[in-house]
Amino acid sequence: MIRSRKPGLDDPMIYRLTRLSLLPYTRRHFPDMKLSRNSVRERLQNGVTLVKRSGGRFKGFVHFLVRGESLWIDLLAVRKLYRRSGIGEQLMQKAEDWGRRKGARQAMLYVNVENEGAKRFYQRRGYRYAHTDRKLHCDLFVKPLVADDPA
């Protein structure tokens, strides 16, 4: 079941998964980067976080927000044991559907330049490379969420 985040129940696993899955890529270029439970909690207060749980087990989450006509995928992580099982796709689909309902015309996200697995995942979902932000050491990927109106 995919549902909205319940802070008391989900935040410890979101923090752990962020620390284990996402922070190592960030620290390759920003070795002094700190991650605290409070910083994760504050980040999650802006936007929407959906969680995948089944059988009482936390499997993954996606955090996103809409700014103007863009859906920004901020964080996506799936526990290693459950990767390649469709959970990431399910979470992304829910986020994209939510964005469309809120008027987003495109989805955007950053991926660490060295995270080839994530880049392939997003490209399979229709995201296309836009450019590299050299300060962040991240590639920007963009996906249209609505078909262009015929002219």
N, C-alpha and C positions, 0 to 999 in steps of 0.2 A: 504494500500500500504506500502510495506517495501522499504526503500530507504536509501541512504547514509545520514549521519548526515549533517545538515546545521547549523553551529555553532551559528549564530545569532538568528536563530529560535528555535533550539532544546536545546542548552546548558542550558538555565534556567530550563527547565523541567527535563533534565538529572540530573542536580545538585540536584533539589528538590527530585526526585525519589531516587537518591543515598542516600541522607540524611535521608529520611523517611524509606526506605526499607532495606538498607544494613548497614548503620552506626550503628543502634542500636545493631546489633549482634557484631560488632567490639568493641563497647564500653563496652560490658560485660567483656571483658578481657583487654582492653586498654582504661580505662575510660577517659584518657586525650587526646584521639585521636581527632584531629581537622580536619575539612573538610571545605575547602574554594572553592569558585567558581574558583579561579585561579588554585588550586591543581587539581580539576576535569578537567579543560580545558587542563592543561599540561599532565595529564594522557591520555586523549583522543587523544592527538597529536601523540602518539605512537600506531600504529595499525589502525584498521578499526572500525567504529561505524555505525551500522545500526539502523534505527528508524522505528517503526510502528506507522503510523498515518492513521486515516480514519475519514471522516466527519469533517475534520479540528481539530480533537482531537488527542493529543499525548497519545499513549497507552503503549509504552514500548520501550526498546532499548537493544542491545547487543554490547559489545565492545570486540574485540579479536585481536590477532596477531599471526603470524607464526614465530617460532624460530626453525630452523633446520627442522626436520621432524614432529614437533609438533605444532598443533593448540592450542593456549592457550586462553580459554574463560576467560576474565578478569572480566567483569561485565555483569550481566543480571538482568534486573528488569522490571516488568510489574506493571502498576498502579493497585491498589487493586480492583477497580471497574471492571477491565477487566481480572482478573486472572481466570484461569480455562475455558478460552474461546478459547484456542489454540494458543494464541499469542506467548507465550514463546516457544512452539514447533516450530512455524513458524520462529521465530528469530534464534533459535538454528539450524534449518535445513539450513537456509541461511548461517550462519557462517560456519557450517560443509562443505557445498558445496563449499564455498569460499576457505576453507582450503585445500580441496581435489584438487581444481584447482591449488593451489600454491604448491602442492607436499607434503602436510602433510599426514602422515600415521596414526597419532593418534591425538585425542583431549584430552586435559587435563584441569582440573579446580580445584580450591580449594573451599570448602564450610565450613563455620563456623561449628564447631563440634556440636553446639546446634541447627542448622537450619535443623530440621528433614524434614520439608516440601520440602525444596530445595533438600535434599538428595533423597527423594522419587521421585521427579520430574526427576532428572538426571538418577536415576536407571531405571526408566520407559523408558528413551531414550537410554538405553544400556550402560550407564556409570557404571563402577565397582570400588568399593573402592580399593585403592592401599595401603595407609598408612595414619597415622595421624602425622602432623607436630606439635609437642607440643609447640614449640616457638610461632607459629602463631595461635594456637588453631583452626586449620583447618584440614579437611580431604581432601586428594587428591583423585580425581576420574579420571579414564582414560577410553577412548573408542577407539577401533580401527576404523579407517576411510577407510581402504582398507583391502580386504581379503588377508590373507597370501598366498604367491605363493606356489603351491604344490611342494613338494620336491621329 
